[in-house]
Amino acid sequence: MNASDWWGLLAMFLGGAFPWLEAVVVIPAGIIAGLPTVPVVIAATAGNLLTIALSAWFGEHIRSWFSRWRDRREAQKHDQETLARKETKRAKRQQRIERVMNRGGIPALALFGPIIGTQIMAVAVVAMGISAVRSFFWISLGTIGWAILAAAATRGGFQIFGLG
């Protein structure tokens, strides 16, 4: 590999890390540009996974900060009826999250990650109450699957049309 290939791989990493550009878009562009397939997939996916991890981690910290802030604010009200009503709402919300998770849950959401935006998906899943590690794991699996599919489709298209 020469210097231009390394610069191209850096561009793939940064493109994969950029929200909404995603590894799925960057991989075909890198392959079409003539960069080696496997390093392109690795670089773009690594960039995407880095931002997924950061989004999930920061999302979890923001959720816990907001929860503590809300609890302190509610504790100041001292109205037992209001607190009981809000606790009932929270319990219903938690049941709704559990129903969604039982119907397919994070694995199903992970399949839509690159379509919706993996970073947004990581924050949304963490906001639903799922741990950052679990959300990162599932969304990463979906991202890796989409990345491999994008590379295979691009290479397959090259072979079908006799371009490379």
DOFI-425910 format. One record per residue (C-alpha): residue number from 0; z, x, y; residue in three letters. Coordinates in nm, 3 decimals. Last residue first. Layout:
N
MARVO:resi:z:x:y:resn
MARVO:NUM:Z:X:Y:Ala .
...
end
This chain:
164
MARVO:resi:z:x:y:resn
MARVO:163:-1.177:-1.268:-0.465:Gly .
MARVO:162:-1.396:-1.543:-0.338:Leu .
MARVO:161:-1.547:-1.692:-0.653:Gly .
MARVO:160:-1.486:-2.053:-0.549:Phe .
MARVO:159:-1.278:-2.132:-0.857:Ile .
MARVO:158:-1.117:-1.788:-0.856:Gln .
MARVO:157:-1.014:-1.802:-0.489:Phe .
MARVO:156:-0.888:-2.157:-0.534:Gly .
MARVO:155:-0.678:-2.043:-0.829:Gly .
MARVO:154:-0.530:-1.763:-0.618:Arg .
MARVO:153:-0.440:-2.013:-0.345:Thr .
MARVO:152:-0.307:-2.270:-0.592:Ala .
MARVO:151:-0.102:-2.007:-0.774:Ala .
MARVO:150:0.043:-1.874:-0.449:Ala .
MARVO:149:0.131:-2.222:-0.323:Ala .
MARVO:148:0.283:-2.318:-0.660:Leu .
MARVO:147:0.493:-2.001:-0.667:Ile .
MARVO:146:0.618:-2.074:-0.315:Ala .
MARVO:145:0.685:-2.441:-0.399:Trp .
MARVO:144:0.899:-2.339:-0.698:Gly .
MARVO:143:1.083:-2.075:-0.493:Ile .
MARVO:142:1.153:-2.332:-0.222:Thr .
MARVO:141:1.280:-2.590:-0.470:Gly .
MARVO:140:1.508:-2.335:-0.633:Leu .
MARVO:139:1.628:-2.223:-0.290:Ser .
MARVO:138:1.706:-2.585:-0.196:Ile .
MARVO:137:1.918:-2.616:-0.509:Trp .
MARVO:136:2.114:-2.293:-0.471:Phe .
MARVO:135:2.156:-2.314:-0.093:Phe .
MARVO:134:2.298:-2.668:-0.122:Ser .
MARVO:133:2.541:-2.557:-0.392:Arg .
MARVO:132:2.655:-2.254:-0.190:Val .
MARVO:131:2.684:-2.452:0.135:Ala .
MARVO:130:2.903:-2.714:-0.031:Ser .
MARVO:129:2.784:-3.076:-0.037:Ile .
MARVO:128:2.949:-3.313:0.210:Gly .
MARVO:127:2.650:-3.505:0.343:Met .
MARVO:126:2.640:-3.264:0.639:Ala .
MARVO:125:2.576:-2.983:0.389:Val .
MARVO:124:2.272:-3.171:0.261:Val .
MARVO:123:2.147:-3.231:0.615:Ala .
MARVO:122:2.195:-2.867:0.720:Val .
MARVO:121:2.007:-2.740:0.415:Ala .
MARVO:120:1.730:-3.001:0.463:Met .
MARVO:119:1.684:-2.899:0.825:Ile .
MARVO:118:1.649:-2.536:0.715:Gln .
MARVO:117:1.411:-2.631:0.435:Thr .
MARVO:116:1.182:-2.834:0.656:Gly .
MARVO:115:1.059:-3.183:0.564:Ile .
MARVO:114:0.770:-3.075:0.340:Ile .
MARVO:113:0.931:-2.747:0.236:Pro .
MARVO:112:1.252:-2.926:0.136:Gly .
MARVO:111:1.097:-3.227:-0.042:Phe .
MARVO:110:1.158:-3.088:-0.390:Leu .
MARVO:109:1.508:-2.985:-0.285:Ala .
MARVO:108:1.591:-3.349:-0.208:Leu .
MARVO:107:1.529:-3.442:-0.572:Ala .
MARVO:106:1.741:-3.151:-0.693:Pro .
MARVO:105:2.008:-3.243:-0.435:Ile .
MARVO:104:2.066:-3.590:-0.561:Gly .
MARVO:103:1.863:-3.754:-0.828:Gly .
MARVO:102:2.019:-4.095:-0.855:Arg .
MARVO:101:2.375:-3.964:-0.899:Asn .
MARVO:100:2.359:-3.776:-0.568:Met .
MARVO:99:2.251:-4.087:-0.382:Val .
MARVO:98:2.532:-4.290:-0.541:Arg .
MARVO:97:2.786:-4.015:-0.457:Glu .
MARVO:96:2.675:-4.014:-0.095:Ile .
MARVO:95:2.717:-4.393:-0.078:Arg .
MARVO:94:3.066:-4.363:-0.228:Gln .
MARVO:93:3.156:-4.103:0.037:Gln .
MARVO:92:3.030:-4.334:0.312:Arg .
MARVO:91:3.240:-4.620:0.171:Lys .
MARVO:90:3.550:-4.396:0.166:Ala .
MARVO:89:3.483:-4.284:0.522:Arg .
MARVO:88:3.450:-4.644:0.639:Lys .
MARVO:87:3.780:-4.733:0.468:Thr .
MARVO:86:3.947:-4.436:0.639:Glu .
MARVO:85:3.814:-4.559:0.972:Lys .
MARVO:84:3.964:-4.904:0.916:Arg .
MARVO:83:4.299:-4.755:0.812:Ala .
MARVO:82:4.308:-4.530:1.120:Leu .
MARVO:81:4.226:-4.823:1.348:Thr .
MARVO:80:4.502:-5.035:1.194:Glu .
MARVO:79:4.752:-4.750:1.213:Gln .
MARVO:78:4.699:-4.691:1.586:Asp .
MARVO:77:4.860:-4.354:1.651:His .
MARVO:76:4.565:-4.255:1.877:Lys .
MARVO:75:4.646:-3.884:1.881:Gln .
MARVO:74:4.583:-3.851:1.508:Ala .
MARVO:73:4.229:-3.975:1.564:Glu .
MARVO:72:4.149:-3.687:1.799:Arg .
MARVO:71:4.302:-3.432:1.565:Arg .
MARVO:70:4.105:-3.576:1.272:Asp .
MARVO:69:3.780:-3.570:1.472:Arg .
MARVO:68:3.831:-3.206:1.571:Trp .
MARVO:67:3.910:-3.107:1.211:Arg .
MARVO:66:3.598:-3.288:1.087:Ser .
MARVO:65:3.384:-3.132:1.358:Phe .
MARVO:64:3.503:-2.783:1.268:Trp .
MARVO:63:3.445:-2.852:0.896:Ser .
MARVO:62:3.091:-2.980:0.964:Arg .
MARVO:61:3.013:-2.687:1.196:Ile .
MARVO:60:3.127:-2.440:0.930:His .
MARVO:59:2.921:-2.611:0.661:Glu .
MARVO:58:2.614:-2.620:0.883:Gly .
MARVO:57:2.657:-2.252:0.969:Phe .
MARVO:56:2.655:-2.163:0.599:Trp .
MARVO:55:2.373:-2.401:0.508:Ala .
MARVO:54:2.153:-2.290:0.798:Ser .
MARVO:53:2.221:-1.920:0.733:Leu .
MARVO:52:2.140:-1.957:0.364:Ala .
MARVO:51:1.821:-2.152:0.438:Ile .
MARVO:50:1.725:-1.891:0.699:Thr .
MARVO:49:1.755:-1.609:0.447:Leu .
MARVO:48:1.576:-1.811:0.179:Leu .
MARVO:47:1.269:-1.853:0.402:Asn .
MARVO:46:1.250:-1.482:0.479:Gly .
MARVO:45:1.295:-1.396:0.112:Ala .
MARVO:44:1.025:-1.649:0.017:Thr .
MARVO:43:0.776:-1.496:0.259:Ala .
MARVO:42:0.848:-1.139:0.143:Ala .
MARVO:41:0.854:-1.215:-0.232:Ile .
MARVO:40:0.541:-1.432:-0.228:Val .
MARVO:39:0.354:-1.176:-0.018:Val .
MARVO:38:0.473:-0.891:-0.243:Pro .
MARVO:37:0.338:-1.080:-0.548:Val .
MARVO:36:0.000:-1.171:-0.395:Thr .
MARVO:35:-0.116:-0.840:-0.247:Pro .
MARVO:34:-0.239:-0.886:0.112:Leu .
MARVO:33:-0.601:-0.984:0.166:Gly .
MARVO:32:-0.566:-1.212:0.468:Ala .
MARVO:31:-0.629:-1.508:0.234:Ile .
MARVO:30:-0.321:-1.403:0.036:Ile .
MARVO:29:-0.112:-1.380:0.352:Gly .
MARVO:28:-0.230:-1.718:0.481:Ala .
MARVO:27:-0.169:-1.877:0.140:Pro .
MARVO:26:0.188:-1.744:0.143:Ile .
MARVO:25:0.266:-1.841:0.505:Val .
MARVO:24:0.230:-2.216:0.459:Val .
MARVO:23:0.457:-2.248:0.154:Val .
MARVO:22:0.692:-1.982:0.292:Ala .
MARVO:21:0.790:-2.214:0.572:Glu .
MARVO:20:0.624:-2.268:0.912:Leu .
MARVO:19:0.865:-2.551:0.979:Trp .
MARVO:18:1.146:-2.309:1.071:Pro .
MARVO:17:1.042:-1.941:1.096:Phe .
MARVO:16:1.188:-1.735:0.812:Ala .
MARVO:15:0.871:-1.753:0.606:Gly .
MARVO:14:0.673:-1.636:0.907:Gly .
MARVO:13:0.915:-1.348:0.962:Leu .
MARVO:12:0.887:-1.236:0.600:Phe .
MARVO:11:0.507:-1.282:0.598:Met .
MARVO:10:0.480:-1.082:0.923:Ala .
MARVO:9:0.685:-0.806:0.762:Leu .
MARVO:8:0.447:-0.822:0.467:Leu .
MARVO:7:0.152:-0.782:0.703:Gly .
MARVO:6:0.316:-0.484:0.870:Trp .
MARVO:5:0.366:-0.329:0.526:Trp .
MARVO:4:0.003:-0.400:0.436:Asp .
MARVO:3:-0.110:-0.240:0.764:Ser .
MARVO:2:0.089:0.073:0.680:Ala .
MARVO:1:-0.084:0.124:0.345:Asn .
MARVO:0:0.000:0.000:0.000:Met .
end
